[in-house]
Amino acid sequence: MTPQWIAARVRIGFLLLSYTLLFCVEGHSSPPQRPPGGDPVLGERIAKGIAFDGRLWILGTMPTPRDASGGLVSFGISDYKRTVHFEGGVLDLAKSDHELWILRKGTENHRFVVSMWRGNRFEDLSEFQLSAQDAPLALLRSADSPAVLSEGTVHYPAKDKTWHVVQLKGKLRSGVQVSVASPQEGERIYVGFNVGEWGGGLQQVDLRTGAVTDVERRDTKDLCGGPLNRDCDPVTGVIPDPQNKECVLASVGLVHMGHSNGRILRVCDSRVTLLSEILIPGDKDKGNDDKWGRTEAFYGLAPSADDGFWGITYRALYLFDAAGNKKQEYTLPKLESVSGIRLSKALPQVIVLQTDVNWAVSTSGYTPLVVPLEGSAQQR
């Protein structure tokens, strides 16, 4: 990090602050204050939501970088009946077409367990140990099996309840929010990092060699030249590309200091293609390529039933076809409180949840999560 880079960031921060104080951009000039409340187990920092077996599964998270574990609660989608499965210690959850998995802490330090929902209870599949210098980052579906990505390894469960281990060659970055996905073909894992105003970016893990590489595309020499720049672009979601088996889709989103930036990208190996960039309503297109600070921030992606995908912003839910063309726009509905969790089932095929996960690194305040319902798509 050069002195010139730091000086440039300071100048941009000062200009943004001055702009915000002078013009007070409506809706983003200052974040709302956190009201008291939240679910008794989860609090208000909702890390993830999945629809499975007629229930909405919600994972909370602790606000500490080295301990991102939290509680796991599910609600009946039809009746909102609440069940507490774990009051803490759960690190992530993921699902395949017919299975729901969780990653949780073991009974001893540095030991972790992958469990599967079976017969109305969680059944342990296998346990593994990491070094004191390593820590798990995510549980994901890879080639229809659970895989655990840590800072230094990838673990795959074997049939005899042991593990296949791939040692990483290269360093993964970190983020307040980490999103992961493997393309339909497998062979790679893409890891998106959200550090708010400090960017985050995207990395790729080769599952054959363990090699870790940065994935970027900077079309200009500007400080925040994109469309994918680790210094400026927080990646808020990564899902398998429904159209291309070797690719993933990634969302970028940041609302901070009076400006909003966001887009949806297709990533195939190291190739980055811009799929969608939506101007903020009321902002007129100036007829050039400079849309910085004037596009809707995307806070997540999810697959849809017709081989397309959903993208959610602070104000709307968008349905895209597989090529990235916008098919439908829905204004976000008013959320209702269910055991302190704010959510809505008013939109077709999805549930919208509220979280404050982005609050620590931007002035976005509460942001939405989108959860596709069963039958509308399989969340990977």
N, C-alpha and C positions, 0 to 999 in steps of 0.2 A: 504494500500500500504506500504509494509515493506521497510526498508532501503536496505535490500538485493535485493529486486525486482528492486528498483531504480538504485542501483549500477550495476546490471546486464544489465539493459536497456542502461545505459550510456556506458558500455563496448562494447555492441553490436553496438551502434550508432557510437562509435569511430572507431571500426573495419570496419564498412560499409563505413564510410567517408574515411578512409585510403585506402580501396580497390578501391573506386571510383577514388580518386586522383591519385593512382598509375597506375591503369589499364585503366581508362577512358572507361568504357563499352559503346560501340557504341549505340546511340539512347537513352540512359538514363543518360548520365553523367551530363547534365544540361538541364533544360526545356527551350523551346523556349520562347522568349519574346512576350507578348501580343501585337499584332498589333492593331492600332485604327480601329474602325468600329463596326459592329454588327447591328442588327435590331434597328430602332429608339425607339421602345417600349420595346423590349425584352432584348436588349444588347446582350452579348455573353454567359451569364450564363443560358443556356437552362436547365430547370428542368425536362421537360417531353414532350413527343410527342405521339399523338394518331391519327389514321386514322379513320374518321367517316363521313358519309354522303358525300362522294366524296371529302373530304377536309382533310388536314393535320393540326391538332390543336397543337399549340406549346405554352407552358407555360414558362415564364421567372421567375426569382426569385431575390429578393433583397439579397445582401450579408451580412445579419445580422441574427444572430441566433433567436432572438425573433420576427422578422418580416420577414418571408419567403415568403411574398406575392409578386406578380409581375403582369405583363401584360399578356393578352391572345390574340393571333393572329392566324388566320387560313389562309391557302393557298389552292387554288384549286389544286388538285393533277394533273389534266390534263393541266391546263394553268398557274398555280402559281399565280392566282389572289389573292391579299392580302386583308384581311379584319381585322380591329382592332375591337375586341369585348369589351375589357376592357383595359385601359391604366395602371391599377394597382389594387391592392386589391384582386386579385385571388390567392388562396392558393393551390388548387389542382384541378385535373380533373380526371375522371374515366368514364368507359362505361360498359354497359351490351350488350347483343346481339342487342338491338334495341333502346337504350337510351344513351345519353351523359349527364353527370352531371358535375357541377363545384361547388366548395366550395369557397365562397368569404366573405369578410368582410361586416358586416351590416352597417347601417348608424350611429349607436351608438357604443361606446366603449364596447368591449367584447361581441358583438353580431355578429352572423355569419349566412349566408344564403346558403342553397343548392338550386341550380337552374338546370333546365333541358332544353336542346335544343329542341325546338318544333316550327314548322312553321317558320323557319328562324329567330328565336329570342330565348333568354333565358327567361324561365318562372319560377318564384320563386315557389319552392315546400313548403318550411318551413324554419322558422328562429328559432334560439335558442341562449341562453346566457351561457357563461362560467364565472367562477369567475376570479377575477384579477390575481389569482395565477395559473390559468390553461391556456393552449394554444393548439389550434388544431395542430395535427401532419400530418394527412392524410385523404383523402377521398378514399373509396374503395368499390368494389362490394362484397357484402356478401349475399348469397342466393338470387341473382338476384335483390337486392335492394341496394341503396346507404347507406353506414354507415360512420360515422365520428369518427375517433379515436383522442382523445386528450390526454394530459398528465395525466388526471385523470378520464376520462370517455369514454364510447362508446355510441354514439347517433344513434338511428334508427328512421326514420320518420314513423309515424302512418298514417292511412287513413284520420283522421280528422285534419291533419297538425300539430298535436302535436308530441311529441317525446317519445320513450321508451329510458330510460337511464340506463346504467349499470355502476356502480361505480367500478373503478379499486381498487384492493387490492394488493398493491405492487407498486414499482416505476419503471417507464420506463426510459431507458437511453436516451441520445440525440446523434445527429450526424449532420455533415454537410449535409449529404444525408440520408434520411429515406425511406426505401422501405417496403411496406406492401402487404400482400395477405391473403385471406381466402381460405382454401381448398374448393373443390366442395361441400362437405357435410355441410359446415358452421361450427358452434360451436366454432371455434377458429380463432384468427387472429395472424399471425406471423409478427414480426416487425424486420427488419434488419437495422443496424446502420453502417454508414461509417464515421470513423474518421481518415481515411488515415493511417499514420504510427502508430497511437495510437490504431488501431484496430477498434472495434465497436461491432461485434457479433450479436447474434440473441436472441430475447425474444418471449414468447408466451403469449397470452391473452385468457383466458377461458371465452367465452361469456355467459356461464350459471352462473358463480360465480364471474367473474371479476378478478380472480386470475392472477397475473403476475409472470411468472417463466422464469429463464434463460435456454437457450438451448445450450449445449456445448458438445464437445467430445474431450478430450485430451488423446491421446494414449500413450504419454510419459510424463516424468517429466521435459522435456526441457521447457525453458522459453516460446517458441512459439510452443510447441507441439500442434498438431491439430488432425483432420482436421478442427475443429471449435473452435476457441480460442478467447474470447472477447478482450484479451489484444493485439492481433496481427493481427486478421483477420477482415478487413472491409468487411461487407456484402453490395454488390452493386446492388443486385436485388433479388426479391422474387416473384414467380408466383405459381398459383395452379398447382399441379402435374397432367398432363393429363392422367396418367395411374392409379393413386391411389387416390380415392376420399377424403381420410382423410389426405393427405400429401401435402406438398409444395416442390418446388425446390428453392434453394438459390445459388447465385453466390458470389464468393469471388475474389477480385482483388486489387492488389497494386503494382505499380511500383515506387520504391523509392531508392535513393542512390545507383543506379547501380544494383539493384536486382528486380526480378519480381516474384510475387507469385499469384497463382490463382487456383481455382477449382470450380466444380459444385457439390452440395450436395442435397440429398433427405432427407427431414425431416418429420418424422411421429410421432406426439406427441413429445416425448423427444428423439426418436431414430434418429441418424444421420448416413447416409450412403454416402460414397464417390462414385459419379457417373462418374466423368471425371476429369482428370488432364493431361494437355498436356505440354510436354517439349518444351522449346523455340527452334525454328528451329536452327539446327547446334549444339545443346547441346546433347552430347551422353549420353544415359542411362548408369549409372554406375553399374547397376545390383543390387542396394539395394533400400531401401525405402526412402532414404534421397534425396528429390528433392527440398529442401528449396532454394529459390532464383533463381530457374531455370525453373519455370513453367509460362505459359502465364496467365496474369491477365485478368479475365473476368469482363467486365464493365456493363453487363446487360443480361437479359433473356427475351424471348418473346415466346408465343405459336406459333406453326406452323400448317399448314392445315391438316397434316396427324397424328394428335395426338402426334406429337413430339414437339420439341422446338428449338429455336435459342439461341445461345450464342455468344456474340461479345467480341473480344479482341482488343488491340491497332492495330493489323495488319491483322486480319481475322474475317470473319463471319462463324460460324460453324452451321450445321444442324444436330441435334441428333434425334434418334428415341425415343419412349417413355421410353425405358429401359436405355437410356443414352449412346447408342452406336453412335459413330460419323458416319454419312452418307455422308456428303459433306463438303468441305472446300472452301470458296471463299476469295480470296485476296480482301481487302477493296479497293474500286474504288477511283479515284480522285473525290473530291467534288467540286461542283459548288456553286457560291454565288447567293442566291435568297433573295433580300432585306437585304443583310448583313448576312443572315443565310447560313451556309455552309452545303450542303446536296447532296445526290445522290439517284437516282432511278434506277441505273444501275444493281443492283442485283435482282434476282427473288423474288417476293412476299414481299419485304420489302423496306423501306426507311431508309437510314443511315444519322444521324444528328451528327454534331460536337458540343461539349459543353466543357466549362472549369470548370465544377462543382467540379472536383476532384483537381483542381489546388491549392486550399487553404490548403490542408492537405497532399500533396505529390508532388514529382517532375515529375508526369506523364504528365504534360502539357495538351494539348487538348485530350479529350477522346471521343469515339463514343457512340451514342445511337442507338438502333435498334427499328424500328416501323413496325410491321406487317401490310400489307395492308388489307383492307376489303376483305372478301372472302377467305383470306389465313388462318385466325384464328380470334377468338374473344379475344381481349386483356382484361384481367381481372384485 
